[in-house]
């Protein structure tokens, strides 16, 4: 029961907070991925957010201007 509740809370936090800082939704990614690429495995949640963070802020954590 505790794990299920934790996952629901984490999902709601991601749904609300991540767009505020410019990070995309993992659930939306999964929905689109399974529609367009049903035979390919999706990225893990960790890999998805790691790539999104690097796209947004660059590899060194600072936003690039050029």
Secondary structure, 3 states (H helix, E strand, C coil): CHHHHHHHHHHHHHHHHHHHCCCCCHHHHHHHHHHHCCCCCCCCHHHHHHHHHHHHHCCCCCCCCC
